[in-house]
Amino acid sequence: MTDRTTHPGLVHSGRTAFVTGGGSGIGLETALTLADLGADVAVLDWTPGAAAAAAERIEGIGRRALAIEGDTGDEQTVVDAFAETRRALGEIDAAIACAGVLGEGGPVFETSVEDFEQVMGVNVRGSFLVVREAARYMRPRRAGAIVLLSSLDGLQAEHGMFSYCTSKGALLNLARAAALDLARDGITVNCVCPSVTFTPLLEGRLATIPNGDEVLRSYAERHPLGRVLTSRDIASAIAYVASPLATGITGAAIPVDAGIGATWDNFRDPPWVETR
Ligand SMILES: NC(=O)c1ccc[n+]([C@@H]2O[C@H](COP(=O)([O-])OP(=O)(O)OC[C@H]3O[C@@H](n4cnc5c(N)ncnc54)[C@H](O)[C@@H]3O)[C@@H](O)[C@H]2O)c1
């Protein structure tokens, strides 16, 4: 017999989470997953009606919810959103920054200052504000988990996506620096780095080109698992990293990438070997 306690499994019962970008895609699936696992959830989203619709679904799961409409890049909005969440749902255990934009896309030599600032303003400043405000509430309790959404485009760069890649790379060191600043307060800060994930963001981008379906098929084929990711794949990883099971992980960049980071080449057989 050992004196070990039974593994509790993945639970968020009795906890409160704050999710930006919770009105769509990965953020929405994260908010619903955390609610499935027992958390009350506040959702901040700037798309009109999106946070309210998410809150309705969270309440449908039987959890308490708070809908906040606003811009995660705006300091006062984020300050007020955390205060309102604390008032309405109690102490904040997990903060997840999913809100993100692609911007116009384009190579460095065609990138406008406006596009660069917009992408950095949402993706980097928005995440910084979430970390800072979450820390304000978590430090006195000496516990908490903060998760930021970087990307495979943060770990490696993608041609023609200058502003986005710059912002997602910045998040990796933002998380490391914040993880060190908060480590002795018992607060973890990590990045989850998805590869291509089928969400309204990706659907919107594919809709702008004539051969969207073909591009999606080729994305799937290039990933060793033979498919692109789903919002649920990413939300499951976030739910783990934000849970009490992951208190030993901080300052990490965690790929959820269907294996594509394991190879430097597209997934295909070398010409001299038949493996499939
Ligand atoms: N989909 C992918 O392939 C993929 C891959 C890697 C990383 N990511 C990252 O995951 C995150 C979620 O992406 P998604 O694909 O679910 O996108 P999505 O567009 O489906 O959802 C993003 C949500 O964030 C909200 N939002 C955007 N800017 C905001 C702002 N300034 N303030 C408040 N809300 C804002 C939008 O209204 C939307 O509801 C993003 O940070 C994205 O960069 C996505």
The ligand as a Gaussian input file, in Angstrom:
#p B3LYP/6-31G(d) Opt

LIG

0 1
 N       -7.600000      28.305000     -36.433000
 C       -6.304000      28.050000     -36.542000
 O       -5.851000      27.368000     -37.478000
 C       -5.353000      28.542000     -35.475000
 C       -4.054000      28.034000     -35.467000
 C       -3.153000      28.493000     -34.512000
 C       -3.543000      29.446000     -33.579000
 N       -4.811000      29.929000     -33.613000
 C       -5.164000      30.947000     -32.607000
 O       -6.241000      30.503000     -31.818000
 C       -7.015000      31.621000     -31.390000
 C       -8.473000      31.393000     -31.736000
 O       -8.581000      31.284000     -33.159000
 P       -9.883000      30.730000     -33.883000
 O       -9.409000      30.029000     -35.091000
 O      -10.763000      30.049000     -32.903000
 O      -10.532000      32.121000     -34.352000
 P      -12.051000      32.609000     -34.484000
 O      -11.996000      33.803000     -35.382000
 O      -12.965000      31.487000     -34.822000
 O      -12.385000      33.087000     -32.996000
 C      -11.711000      34.189000     -32.458000
 C      -12.681000      34.939000     -31.567000
 O      -11.942000      36.024000     -30.988000
 C      -12.736000      37.186000     -31.050000
 N      -11.848000      38.347000     -31.076000
 C      -10.924000      38.663000     -32.022000
 N      -10.323000      39.815000     -31.705000
 C      -10.884000      40.235000     -30.532000
 C      -10.667000      41.368000     -29.704000
 N       -9.796000      42.319000     -30.013000
 N      -11.383000      41.446000     -28.556000
 C      -12.285000      40.502000     -28.223000
 N      -12.537000      39.414000     -28.986000
 C      -11.837000      39.290000     -30.131000
 C      -13.548000      37.064000     -32.335000
 O      -14.696000      37.870000     -32.279000
 C      -13.860000      35.579000     -32.343000
 O      -15.067000      35.313000     -31.664000
 C       -6.394000      32.847000     -32.068000
 O       -5.511000      33.475000     -31.176000
 C       -5.637000      32.250000     -33.239000
 O       -4.553000      33.063000     -33.633000
 C       -5.728000      29.505000     -34.542000

